Amino acid sequence: MTLRAIPLSPEAFAPFGRVFDLTGTPGEGVMPMSGEGWRDSYTLAPPIDGPAHLGMTQGPSAPWDCRLMERHPRTEEALFCAGAAIVLAVAPGGTAPAPLAETLRAFIIRPGQVAVMNRGVWHDACRGLKAPTPYYWMATCGLGPDPWVEVSGGPVRVLA
C-alpha cells in the first residue's frame, strides 16, 4: 500500500486535530503582529490543553515504510518545524488496539505551521520532506507508557 502526503490544511487535518498557521497571515486562533522590519504571530490560546514539555526529534527522510505508530490517550501533541518541512503520518484514534493501514493519512507541515493532534491519534515519527530534519514537539510527558504498535495491514509506503 502506498500513500502520498498532502499539504497540511485545517480542513484536511480536522479528523486528527487542529492547525495553526503562524506565517503572519490572519487565521483562526492566531494573532499576527509586525513592526519596523519584523513580524511575528502567536496563538490566542495555548497550543495544547494541558501543561506542556518541549522536545526536539531528529527525523530521517521521506519516503519511508510506516510500520509502527504510537498514540497518547492522555495528552494532545503539537508538532512544528525547526526550519525545514516535515511529513507526518497519522491514523484515527479510537478503541482499536492498532492503527489500520487503510486509514492512514500523511501531511506536509511547512515552517510556520503547527499541527496539534487530538488525544489518542495514532502517529509515526515525522520525517524530513527532502532530507533528515529536526522538528519540535509539545506534549505532557510522564503520563505512562505509550507503546509503539504495528500498523495492521501494513506497512504503508509514505511518499512526500
N, CA, C and O of each residue as an XYZ file, in Angstrom:
640
protein
N       0.843     -1.178      0.000
C       0.000      0.000      0.000
C       0.888      1.242      0.000
O       1.906      1.285      0.691
N       0.493      2.259     -0.786
C       1.249      3.495     -0.905
C       0.342      4.672     -0.589
O      -0.837      4.677     -0.943
N       0.909      5.674      0.083
C       0.172      6.862      0.493
C       1.007      8.080      0.149
O       2.196      8.124      0.463
N       0.403      9.066     -0.491
C       1.109     10.302     -0.823
C       0.705     11.396      0.170
O      -0.481     11.605      0.423
N       1.698     12.088      0.729
C       1.452     13.182      1.667
C       0.850     14.374      0.938
O       1.195     14.660     -0.208
N      -0.051     15.059      1.619
C      -0.678     16.268      1.081
C      -0.314     17.451      1.979
O       0.066     17.254      3.133
N      -0.427     18.683      1.461
C      -0.146     19.852      2.306
C      -1.096     19.909      3.504
O      -2.281     19.593      3.391
N      -0.560     20.311      4.634
C      -1.361     20.468      5.847
C      -2.331     21.621      5.673
O      -1.941     22.714      5.262
N      -3.601     21.375      5.988
C      -4.614     22.432      5.993
C      -5.581     22.132      7.134
O      -5.737     20.973      7.519
N      -6.228     23.150      7.676
C      -7.183     22.903      8.754
C      -8.294     21.935      8.350
O      -8.712     21.099      9.151
N      -8.766     22.045      7.126
C      -9.868     21.196      6.672
C      -9.433     19.732      6.559
O     -10.129     18.840      7.044
N      -8.297     19.487      5.927
C      -7.839     18.114      5.718
C      -7.415     17.456      7.027
O      -7.572     16.245      7.186
N      -6.876     18.241      7.973
C      -6.370     17.684      9.222
C      -7.446     17.587     10.313
O      -7.204     16.994     11.364
N      -8.625     18.162     10.074
C      -9.691     18.230     11.089
C     -10.012     16.891     11.758
O     -10.265     16.893     12.963
N     -10.020     15.747     11.062
C     -10.325     14.492     11.763
C      -9.269     14.091     12.802
O      -9.524     13.235     13.649
N      -8.094     14.706     12.734
C      -6.979     14.321     13.605
C      -6.623     15.390     14.636
O      -5.948     15.093     15.622
N      -7.066     16.621     14.422
C      -6.729     17.705     15.331
C      -6.941     19.049     14.675
O      -7.844     19.222     13.857
N      -6.094     20.004     15.044
C      -6.249     21.354     14.513
C      -4.899     21.903     14.048
O      -3.839     21.374     14.382
N      -4.976     22.975     13.272
C      -3.790     23.568     12.651
C      -3.728     25.047     12.988
O      -4.735     25.754     12.931
N      -2.546     25.502     13.336
C      -2.274     26.937     13.471
C      -1.291     27.315     12.372
O      -0.336     26.585     12.109
N      -1.526     28.462     11.728
C      -0.602     28.986     10.729
C      -0.008     30.268     11.281
O      -0.698     31.280     11.401
N       1.276     30.224     11.617
C       1.954     31.358     12.227
C       2.789     32.151     11.235
O       3.709     32.864     11.635
N       2.481     32.038      9.945
C       3.292     32.709      8.926
C       3.012     34.196      8.812
O       3.605     34.875      7.974
N       2.122     34.708      9.640
C       1.861     36.139      9.631
C       0.574     36.520      8.940
O       0.201     37.693      8.943
N      -0.111     35.568      8.351
C      -1.400     35.851      7.747
C      -2.487     35.612      8.789
O      -2.414     34.636      9.537
N      -3.488     36.479      8.853
C      -4.540     36.272      9.838
C      -5.218     34.922      9.627
O      -5.586     34.559      8.509
N      -5.372     34.202     10.706
C      -6.024     32.905     10.642
C      -6.726     32.625     11.947
O      -6.550     33.342     12.932
N      -7.515     31.586     11.947
C      -8.261     31.239     13.142
C      -7.320     30.891     14.287
O      -6.451     30.031     14.151
N      -7.500     31.563     15.407
C      -6.727     31.265     16.594
C      -5.338     31.864     16.627
O      -4.549     31.528     17.510
N      -5.010     32.752     15.678
C      -3.660     33.305     15.588
C      -3.728     34.832     15.518
O      -4.576     35.398     14.828
N      -2.828     35.479     16.238
C      -2.727     36.944     16.207
C      -1.408     37.326     15.551
O      -0.347     37.100     16.133
N      -1.451     37.908     14.335
C      -0.214     38.393     13.707
C       0.122     39.794     14.217
O      -0.766     40.586     14.534
N       1.412     40.079     14.289
C       1.895     41.400     14.698
C       3.086     41.765     13.812
O       3.758     40.890     13.267
N       3.334     43.063     13.677
C       4.502     43.473     12.905
C       4.958     44.841     13.369
O       4.225     45.585     14.021
N       6.180     45.142     13.014
C       6.777     46.426     13.331
C       7.792     46.757     12.264
O       7.782     46.162     11.187
N       8.660     47.692     12.549
C       9.642     48.110     11.567
C      10.659     46.989     11.324
O      11.544     46.760     12.148
N      10.528     46.306     10.209
C      11.465     45.256      9.826
C      11.211     43.893     10.446
O      12.030     42.990     10.273
N      10.114     43.709     11.160
C       9.840     42.398     11.766
C       8.346     42.095     11.725
O       7.510     42.983     11.560
N       8.046     40.818     11.881
C       6.664     40.377     12.045
C       6.691     39.072     12.827
O       7.649     38.302     12.755
N       5.637     38.845     13.561
C       5.505     37.586     14.277
C       4.033     37.260     14.449
O       3.163     38.053     14.091
N       3.764     36.101     14.994
C       2.408     35.652     15.270
C       2.447     34.804     16.522
O       3.476     34.226     16.871
N       1.310     34.740     17.193
C       1.201     33.845     18.333
C      -0.206     33.271     18.386
O      -1.156     33.842     17.850
N      -0.309     32.128     19.045
C      -1.627     31.505     19.199
C      -2.396     32.249     20.282
O      -1.817     32.653     21.291
N      -3.680     32.429     20.080
C      -4.510     33.137     21.050
C      -4.766     32.299     22.304
O      -5.106     32.843     23.355
N      -4.606     31.000     22.197
C      -4.745     30.085     23.335
C      -3.528     29.154     23.321
O      -2.887     29.005     22.280
N      -3.201     28.530     24.449
C      -2.102     27.562     24.437
C      -2.352     26.492     23.372
O      -3.494     26.082     23.170
N      -1.297     26.035     22.690
C      -1.488     25.072     21.600
C      -2.059     23.725     22.049
O      -2.819     23.106     21.305
N      -1.706     23.258     23.255
C      -2.293     22.013     23.745
C      -3.059     22.295     25.026
O      -2.876     23.341     25.649
N      -3.913     21.366     25.417
C      -4.851     21.602     26.507
C      -4.347     21.200     27.892
O      -5.157     20.906     28.772
N      -3.069     21.181     28.102
C      -2.523     20.858     29.417
C      -1.116     21.393     29.541
O      -0.600     22.014     28.612
N      -0.479     21.154     30.697
C       0.908     21.584     30.832
C       1.762     20.869     29.799
O       1.536     19.697     29.497
N       2.745     21.581     29.259
C       3.486     21.020     28.130
C       4.985     20.973     28.389
O       5.563     21.845     29.037
N       5.579     19.931     27.861
C       7.024     19.821     27.759
C       7.369     20.102     26.303
O       6.589     19.790     25.403
N       8.536     20.691     26.074
C       9.004     20.965     24.724
C      10.113     19.981     24.412
O      11.046     19.820     25.197
N      10.014     19.323     23.268
C      11.029     18.362     22.858
C      11.450     18.593     21.426
O      10.822     19.347     20.684
N      12.524     17.928     21.055
C      13.027     18.002     19.683
C      13.409     16.598     19.248
O      14.036     15.852     20.001
N      13.032     16.247     18.045
C      13.345     14.943     17.474
C      14.097     15.157     16.174
O      13.780     16.071     15.412
N      15.085     14.324     15.919
C      15.780     14.315     14.629
C      15.154     13.205     13.809
O      15.330     12.027     14.123
N      14.428     13.562     12.765
C      13.758     12.570     11.931
C      14.552     12.249     10.688
O      15.237     13.113     10.140
N      14.464     10.991     10.232
C      15.090     10.650      8.951
C      14.304     11.282      7.802
O      13.441     12.129      8.036
N      14.588     10.886      6.591
C      13.978     11.486      5.407
C      12.844     10.635      4.846
O      12.857      9.409      4.954
N      11.863     11.305      4.244
C      10.841     10.626      3.448
C      11.495     10.252      2.121
O      12.491     10.873      1.747
N      10.980      9.271      1.402
C       9.863      8.389      1.740
C      10.283      7.321      2.751
O      11.470      7.112      3.002
N       9.273      6.647      3.328
C       9.545      5.580      4.282
C       8.386      4.599      4.336
O       7.287      4.881      3.858
N       8.651      3.447      4.924
C       7.623      2.441      5.162
C       7.136      2.608      6.590
O       7.877      2.343      7.537
N       5.904      3.043      6.750
C       5.315      3.240      8.074
C       4.880      1.873      8.600
O       3.910      1.289      8.116
N       5.604      1.378      9.591
C       5.360      0.062     10.176
C       4.796      0.132     11.587
O       4.013     -0.726     11.997
N       5.201      1.166     12.332
C       4.839      1.304     13.738
C       4.269      2.685     13.992
O       4.673      3.662     13.361
N       3.318      2.759     14.929
C       2.762      4.039     15.345
C       2.537      4.009     16.850
O       2.464      2.945     17.466
N       2.431      5.192     17.420
C       2.089      5.337     18.836
C       0.914      6.292     18.944
O       0.551      6.963     17.978
N       0.327      6.346     20.130
C      -0.722      7.325     20.407
C      -0.612      7.742     21.870
O      -0.061      7.022     22.702
N      -1.152      8.926     22.160
C      -1.102      9.469     23.514
C      -2.532      9.714     23.986
O      -3.102     10.759     23.671
N      -3.120      8.802     24.718
C      -4.510      8.980     25.142
C      -4.699     10.055     26.217
O      -5.825     10.484     26.467
N      -3.609     10.492     26.853
C      -3.736     11.434     27.965
C      -3.185     12.822     27.665
O      -3.149     13.669     28.558
N      -2.756     13.077     26.431
C      -2.260     14.420     26.077
C      -2.429     14.676     24.584
O      -2.359     13.757     23.769
N      -2.649     15.930     24.247
C      -2.528     16.348     22.862
C      -1.035     16.472     22.561
O      -0.214     16.519     23.477
N      -0.691     16.524     21.280
C       0.703     16.742     20.901
C       0.750     17.719     19.742
O       0.061     17.542     18.738
N       1.578     18.762     19.891
C       1.780     19.754     18.835
C       3.118     19.485     18.163
O       4.112     19.219     18.840
N       3.148     19.553     16.841
C       4.359     19.323     16.054
C       4.622     20.541     15.182
O       3.703     21.092     14.576
N       5.894     20.960     15.123
C       6.244     22.096     14.270
C       7.694     21.999     13.844
O       8.525     21.405     14.532
N       7.983     22.594     12.699
C       9.291     22.505     12.061
C      10.352     23.280     12.823
O      10.070     24.278     13.486
N      11.572     22.794     12.707
C      12.709     23.530     13.241
C      13.344     24.393     12.159
O      14.232     25.188     12.465
N      12.925     24.265     10.922
C      13.483     25.081      9.848
C      13.141     24.574      8.466
O      13.070     25.359      7.521
N      12.928     23.277      8.330
C      12.583     22.687      7.032
C      11.300     21.870      7.182
O      10.954     21.435      8.280
N      10.611     21.670      6.080
C       9.339     20.958      6.089
C       9.507     19.508      6.551
O      10.531     18.869      6.309
N       8.462     19.013      7.227
C       8.422     17.631      7.710
C       7.150     16.959      7.232
O       6.196     17.625      6.829
N       7.142     15.628      7.280
C       5.977     14.844      6.880
C       5.504     14.050      8.094
O       6.294     13.383      8.762
N       4.200     14.132      8.369
C       3.574     13.452      9.497
C       2.573     12.433      8.975
O       1.703     12.774      8.174
N       2.687     11.174      9.425
C       1.700     10.141      9.108
C       0.843      9.920     10.344
O       1.365      9.754     11.446
N      -0.491      9.918     10.159
C      -1.440      9.747     11.255
C      -2.517      8.742     10.871
O      -2.711      8.427      9.697
N      -3.211      8.248     11.892
C      -4.392      7.401     11.706
C      -5.366      7.760     12.815
O      -4.944      8.182     13.891
N      -6.666      7.600     12.573
C      -7.645      7.970     13.598
C      -7.428      7.206     14.898
O      -6.994      6.055     14.901
N      -7.743      7.878     16.001
C      -7.735      7.224     17.303
C      -8.997      6.372     17.436
O      -9.749      6.205     16.476
N      -9.211      5.854     18.594
C     -10.391      5.042     18.835
C     -10.045      3.895     19.754
O      -9.041      3.933     20.465
N     -10.874      2.884     19.737
C     -10.679      1.757     20.658
C      -9.891      0.612     20.049
O      -9.532     -0.328     20.758
N      -9.611      0.666     18.745
C      -8.851     -0.413     18.105
C      -7.462     -0.501     18.737
O      -6.867      0.527     19.061
N      -6.937     -1.720     18.917
C      -5.629     -1.878     19.550
C      -4.452     -1.507     18.652
O      -3.310     -1.479     19.111
N      -4.719     -1.217     17.365
C      -3.656     -0.862     16.428
C      -4.231      0.030     15.334
O      -5.423     -0.052     15.034
N      -3.396      0.885     14.731
C      -3.860      1.685     13.600
C      -4.078      0.782     12.390
O      -3.368     -0.208     12.211
N      -5.057      1.123     11.566
C      -5.374      0.348     10.369
C      -4.736      1.004      9.150
O      -4.890      2.206      8.935
N      -4.025      0.218      8.356
C      -3.281      0.743      7.199
C      -4.164      1.583      6.280
O      -3.737      2.633      5.800
N      -5.380      1.133      6.036
C      -6.240      1.837      5.073
C      -6.742      3.183      5.595
O      -7.323      3.954      4.830
N      -6.533      3.482      6.877
C      -6.990      4.754      7.431
C      -5.867      5.784      7.569
O      -6.123      6.919      7.970
N      -4.632      5.408      7.245
C      -3.517      6.334      7.384
C      -3.642      7.503      6.417
O      -4.109      7.350      5.288
N      -3.217      8.664      6.880
C      -3.108      9.868      6.071
C      -1.754     10.494      6.373
O      -1.207     10.284      7.455
N      -1.205     11.260      5.434
C       0.089     11.902      5.635
C      -0.011     13.364      5.221
O      -0.676     13.709      4.244
N       0.670     14.219      5.991
C       0.591     15.656      5.795
C       1.984     16.267      5.784
O       2.866     15.855      6.538
N       2.166     17.257      4.914
C       3.410     18.027      4.863
C       3.215     19.268      5.717
O       2.350     20.099      5.438
N       4.030     19.386      6.765
C       3.985     20.538      7.658
C       5.130     21.468      7.269
O       6.296     21.074      7.303
N       4.796     22.686      6.905
C       5.796     23.664      6.464
C       6.186     24.572      7.638
O       5.424     24.712      8.595
N       7.375     25.189      7.563
C       7.754     26.135      8.611
C       6.668     27.186      8.819
O       6.141     27.748      7.859
N       6.343     27.441     10.071
C       5.281     28.383     10.420
C       3.948     27.718     10.698
O       3.043     28.368     11.222
N       3.796     26.441     10.365
C       2.571     25.714     10.657
C       2.759     24.863     11.910
O       3.859     24.395     12.202
N       1.667     24.675     12.642
C       1.657     23.818     13.820
C       0.493     22.848     13.664
O      -0.648     23.268     13.473
N       0.782     21.547     13.745
C      -0.255     20.521     13.730
C      -0.434     20.045     15.167
O       0.522     19.582     15.790
N      -1.642     20.153     15.692
C      -1.944     19.705     17.048
C      -2.833     18.477     16.945
O      -3.994     18.567     16.545
N      -2.271     17.325     17.312
C      -3.031     16.072     17.251
C      -3.912     15.932     18.483
O      -3.489     16.217     19.604
N      -5.139     15.490     18.259
C      -6.045     15.177     19.360
C      -5.483     14.032     20.190
O      -4.637     13.270     19.723
N      -5.954     13.920     21.403
C      -5.592     12.775     22.241
C      -5.977     11.487     21.512
O      -7.043     11.404     20.902
N      -5.105     10.492     21.582
C      -5.410      9.177     21.036
C      -5.166      9.000     19.555
O      -5.350      7.894     19.048
N      -4.757     10.039     18.827
C      -4.487      9.901     17.390
C      -3.193      9.113     17.215
O      -2.173      9.434     17.825
N      -3.243      8.083     16.378
C      -2.055      7.295     16.062
C      -1.131      8.141     15.198
O      -1.604      8.889     14.343
N       0.186      8.036     15.408
C       1.140      8.772     14.572
C       2.504      8.094     14.600
O       2.869      7.399     15.548
N       3.222      8.322     13.539
C       4.610      7.877     13.415
C       5.489      9.080     13.740
O       4.989     10.199     13.851
N       6.777      8.863     13.891
C       7.712      9.980     13.992
C       7.712     10.703     12.649
O       7.554     10.076     11.601
N       7.888     12.016     12.681
C       7.922     12.791     11.442
C       9.207     12.505     10.677
O      10.209     12.073     11.247
N       9.154     12.750      9.401
C      10.306     12.611      8.517
C      10.532     13.935      7.811
O       9.594     14.703      7.599
N      11.770     14.198      7.451
C      12.064     15.384      6.664
C      11.503     15.231      5.261
O      11.530     14.138      4.694
N      10.995     16.320      4.700
C      10.427     16.274      3.351
C      11.479     15.903      2.320
O      11.205     15.125      1.407
N      12.696     16.460      2.457
C      13.729     16.230      1.445
C      15.020     15.653      2.003
O      15.860     15.177      1.240
N      15.194     15.687      3.320
C      16.436     15.220      3.950
C      16.151     14.961      5.423
O      15.120     15.399      5.933
N      17.035     14.265      6.112
C      16.862     14.130      7.558
C      16.708     15.526      8.177
O      17.470     16.438      7.856
N      15.719     15.687      9.065
C      15.331     17.008      9.538
C      14.910     16.975     11.006
O      14.154     16.090     11.408
N      15.386     17.920     11.808
C      14.885     18.019     13.173
C      13.530     18.731     13.202
O      13.217     19.538     12.327
N      12.738     18.417     14.223
C      11.469     19.112     14.439
C      11.175     19.159     15.932
O      11.719     18.383     16.718
N      10.294     20.095     16.303
C       9.904     20.275     17.696
C       8.539     19.649     17.955
O       7.717     19.511     17.049
N       8.319     19.277     19.206
C       7.014     18.803     19.648
C       6.726     19.326     21.049
O       7.640     19.610     21.824
N       5.434     19.447     21.360
C       4.979     19.818     22.695
C       3.934     18.801     23.119
O       3.003     18.508     22.368
N       4.089     18.262     24.325
C       3.122     17.322     24.898
C       3.388     17.255     26.394
O       4.436     17.692     26.868
N       2.440     16.710     27.128
C       2.655     16.450     28.539
C       3.348     15.101     28.649
O       2.823     14.093     28.176
N       4.514     15.074     29.266
C       5.303     13.851     29.401
C       5.101     13.225     30.776
O       4.641     13.886     31.707
N       5.449     11.940     30.896
C       5.404     11.252     32.171
C       4.038     10.758     32.580
O       3.798     10.519     33.763
N       3.131     10.600     31.625
C       1.767     10.158     31.942
C       1.597      8.654     31.838
O       0.485      8.151     31.999
N       2.655      7.932     31.576
C       2.575      6.484     31.425
C       3.093      6.068     30.074
O       3.347      6.912     29.214
N       3.253      4.768     29.878
C       3.808      4.289     28.608
C       2.824      4.471     27.451
O       1.618      4.276     27.602
N       3.363      4.844     26.313
C       2.601      4.930     25.063
C       3.329      4.047     24.058
O       4.135      4.538     23.268
N       3.047      2.738     24.084
C       3.831      1.801     23.270
C       3.629      2.000     21.766
O       2.572      2.430     21.304
N       4.679      1.672     21.031
C       4.619      1.652     19.574
C       4.057      0.290     19.162
O       4.498     -0.744     19.663
N       3.078      0.295     18.243
C       2.456     -0.951     17.794
C       2.505     -1.028     16.270
O       2.592     -0.009     15.585
N       2.448     -2.240     15.758
C       2.480     -2.435     14.304
C       1.201     -1.952     13.648
O       0.108     -2.097     14.194
N       1.357     -1.380     12.474
C       0.214     -0.937     11.681
C      -0.481     -2.179     11.134
O       0.133     -2.961     10.408
N      -1.733     -2.365     11.467
C      -2.485     -3.518     10.993
C      -2.716     -3.397      9.485
O      -3.270     -2.409      9.003
N      -2.275     -4.438      8.745
C      -2.371     -4.402      7.294
C      -1.211     -3.683      6.637
O      -1.188     -3.520      5.417
N      -0.248     -3.252      7.435
C       0.914     -2.510      6.926
C       2.038     -3.423      6.524
O       1.897     -4.645      6.561
N       3.138     -2.850      6.144
C       3.456     -1.419      6.227
C       2.811     -0.617      5.098
O       2.320     -1.163      4.109
N       2.835      0.710      5.293
C       2.333      1.638      4.296
C       3.512      2.487      3.822
O       4.192      3.115      4.634
N       3.750      2.507      2.529
C       4.814      3.328      1.942
C       4.317      4.766      1.876
O       3.310      5.039      1.223
N       5.010      5.693      2.545
C       4.602      7.099      2.579
C       5.528      7.883      1.653
O       6.744      7.905      1.843
N       4.942      8.516      0.664
C       5.659      9.341     -0.312
C       5.391     10.809     -0.034
O       4.285     11.177      0.364
N       6.392     11.644     -0.240
C       6.220     13.081      0.038
C       5.942     13.842     -1.242
O       5.770     15.060     -1.211
